[in-house]
């Protein structure tokens, strides 16, 4: 847990929860490592049957850490380095979704001085980051200009999406099986499920197994999970409006904090945290044994 990304503190909270759950299973020797930006030599010192990399963000979730573990032949929970990279990259995810006929909001990528081809209202977001960091909804050209001026100071390229107003839902997938859908209702003073709504506020509403119009979110979540080659765990986010389901993104190492949606959905399905985490470790262990590692 930990890591160098902006979501470090969330990772530590998630990692602590996972470690506690695995210790309660009374069948593992749990060694907790809080890392910064490890070197290959530091990774090589890890002696474990399975690593559970509970990290969020480009390094810990987006492929680099997974690549280091692969090079050392260390088994781990979650997707391969390539799949992790592709899922973290919202552009690649959108391209794959389009290929398998899952609709996603109209989008483009802009660099600092490049004009934007999408008219407001629109959403500006990083191409490869999570937890709704630096996500801005803009309703007019002045807001677009102001937001871009600020964001481009640290984000050379930005993803631009046409704004879709709809009900935000998420589908958690554990070992290939979808868990109950959760609808996210942000506080009334917020327009989106941003970082504060996810981790800092207690007035975001989460409705498990909500009453929704007929939809194919579960089928599409599984379709994307399989098409991208995701392993063990994912959370797939959609918006639902009168035109159907709109894919937002897929997360290959979702949070495990007390605000997090995968443990919430699992609990509704009768799966306690210890059982959830144990199942993920066992899936990685079985996969490793099957590969002869």
NORRAKA-V809210 format. One record per residue. RES is the residue in three letters. SS is DSSP state (alpha for helix, beta for strand, coil for the rest). PSI is psi in whole degrees, -180 to 180 (* if undefined). Layout:
# NORRAKA-V809210
res: [RES/RES]
ss: [SS/SS]
psi: [PSI/PSI]
This chain:
# NORRAKA-V809210
res: [UNK/UNK/UNK/UNK/UNK/UNK/UNK/UNK/UNK/UNK/UNK/UNK/UNK/UNK/UNK/UNK/UNK/UNK/UNK/UNK/UNK/UNK/UNK/UNK/UNK/UNK/UNK/UNK/UNK/UNK/UNK/UNK/UNK/UNK/UNK/UNK/UNK/UNK/UNK/UNK/UNK/UNK/UNK/UNK/UNK/UNK/UNK/UNK/UNK/UNK/UNK/UNK/UNK/UNK/UNK/UNK/UNK/UNK/UNK/UNK/UNK/UNK/UNK/UNK/UNK/UNK/UNK/UNK/UNK/UNK/UNK/UNK/UNK/UNK/UNK/UNK/UNK/UNK/UNK/UNK/UNK/UNK/UNK/UNK/UNK/UNK/UNK/UNK/UNK/UNK/UNK/UNK/UNK/UNK/UNK/UNK/UNK/UNK/UNK/UNK/UNK/UNK/UNK/UNK/UNK/UNK/UNK/UNK/UNK/UNK/UNK/UNK/UNK/UNK/UNK/UNK/UNK/UNK/UNK/UNK/UNK/UNK/UNK/UNK/UNK/UNK/UNK/UNK/UNK/UNK/UNK/UNK/UNK/UNK/UNK/UNK/UNK/UNK/UNK/UNK/UNK/UNK/UNK/UNK/UNK/UNK/UNK/UNK/UNK/UNK/UNK/UNK/UNK/UNK/UNK/UNK/UNK/UNK/UNK/UNK/UNK/UNK/UNK/UNK/UNK/UNK/UNK/UNK/UNK/UNK/UNK/UNK/UNK/UNK/UNK/UNK/UNK/UNK/UNK/UNK/UNK/UNK/UNK/UNK/UNK/UNK/UNK/UNK/UNK/UNK/UNK/UNK/UNK/UNK/UNK/UNK/UNK/UNK/UNK/UNK/UNK/UNK/UNK/UNK/UNK/UNK/UNK/UNK/UNK/UNK/UNK/UNK/UNK/UNK/UNK/UNK/UNK/UNK/UNK/UNK/UNK/UNK/UNK/UNK/UNK/UNK/UNK/UNK/UNK/UNK/UNK/UNK/UNK/UNK/UNK/UNK/UNK/UNK/UNK/UNK/UNK/UNK/UNK/UNK/UNK/UNK/UNK/UNK/UNK/UNK/UNK/UNK/UNK/UNK/UNK/UNK/UNK/UNK/UNK/UNK/UNK/UNK/UNK/UNK/UNK/UNK/UNK/UNK/UNK/UNK/UNK/UNK/UNK/UNK/UNK/UNK/UNK/UNK/UNK/UNK/UNK/UNK/UNK/UNK/UNK/UNK/UNK/UNK/UNK/UNK/UNK/UNK/UNK]
ss: [coil/beta/coil/coil/coil/coil/coil/alpha/alpha/alpha/alpha/alpha/alpha/alpha/alpha/alpha/alpha/alpha/alpha/alpha/alpha/alpha/alpha/alpha/coil/coil/coil/coil/coil/coil/coil/coil/coil/coil/beta/coil/coil/coil/coil/alpha/alpha/alpha/alpha/alpha/coil/coil/coil/coil/coil/coil/beta/coil/coil/coil/coil/coil/coil/coil/coil/coil/coil/coil/coil/alpha/alpha/alpha/alpha/alpha/alpha/alpha/alpha/coil/coil/coil/coil/beta/coil/coil/coil/coil/alpha/alpha/alpha/alpha/alpha/alpha/alpha/alpha/coil/alpha/alpha/alpha/alpha/alpha/alpha/alpha/alpha/alpha/alpha/coil/coil/coil/coil/beta/coil/coil/beta/beta/beta/beta/beta/coil/coil/coil/coil/coil/coil/coil/coil/coil/coil/beta/beta/beta/beta/coil/coil/coil/coil/coil/coil/coil/coil/coil/coil/beta/beta/beta/coil/coil/alpha/alpha/alpha/alpha/alpha/alpha/alpha/alpha/alpha/alpha/alpha/coil/coil/coil/coil/coil/beta/beta/beta/beta/beta/beta/coil/coil/coil/coil/beta/beta/beta/beta/beta/beta/beta/beta/coil/coil/beta/beta/coil/coil/coil/beta/beta/beta/beta/coil/coil/coil/coil/coil/coil/coil/coil/coil/alpha/alpha/alpha/alpha/alpha/alpha/coil/coil/coil/coil/beta/beta/beta/beta/coil/coil/coil/coil/coil/coil/coil/coil/alpha/alpha/alpha/alpha/alpha/alpha/alpha/alpha/alpha/alpha/alpha/alpha/coil/coil/coil/coil/beta/beta/beta/beta/beta/beta/beta/beta/beta/coil/coil/beta/beta/beta/beta/beta/beta/beta/beta/coil/coil/coil/coil/coil/coil/coil/coil/coil/alpha/alpha/alpha/alpha/alpha/alpha/alpha/alpha/coil/coil/coil/coil/alpha/alpha/alpha/alpha/alpha/alpha/alpha/alpha/alpha/alpha/alpha/alpha/alpha/alpha/alpha/alpha/alpha/alpha/alpha/coil/coil]
psi: [170/-116/176/-1/169/-20/22/-49/-34/-40/-43/-41/-44/-46/-38/-42/-41/-45/-44/-43/-42/-34/-36/-20/-23/36/2/151/111/122/110/125/118/109/163/-106/92/151/169/-38/-38/-40/-37/-20/-10/122/101/150/-38/136/135/95/89/67/148/140/175/-42/-52/-26/-19/13/-40/-47/-42/-38/-41/-41/-40/-43/-30/-3/30/118/148/156/139/-173/160/169/-41/-46/-41/-43/-48/-38/-34/-30/108/-29/-48/-42/-45/-40/-44/-43/-43/-40/-31/19/42/120/146/150/144/138/164/169/135/142/179/-51/13/134/154/129/-6/129/149/156/143/170/130/135/156/153/-34/66/170/-171/26/25/133/31/127/129/130/131/-10/172/-36/-41/-37/-47/-44/-45/-42/-40/-40/-48/-36/-12/-30/-10/95/-37/145/147/133/128/143/132/129/124/114/-174/127/125/162/144/116/141/125/120/42/-1/127/142/170/141/144/132/136/124/102/161/151/-23/0/148/-13/163/80/-173/-43/-44/-33/-42/-19/-20/155/10/9/136/137/118/111/135/57/165/111/157/159/129/166/30/-44/-47/-42/-35/-47/-40/-43/-44/-48/-40/-34/-11/27/147/145/-59/146/161/127/125/137/160/142/126/-165/-20/3/-151/135/118/134/-55/170/136/127/-7/77/170/158/25/179/-5/-3/150/-32/-51/-35/-46/-40/-45/-39/-29/5/17/109/164/-43/-43/-40/-51/-38/-43/-36/-42/-43/-36/-43/-39/-43/-41/-40/-44/-40/-33/-7/25/*]
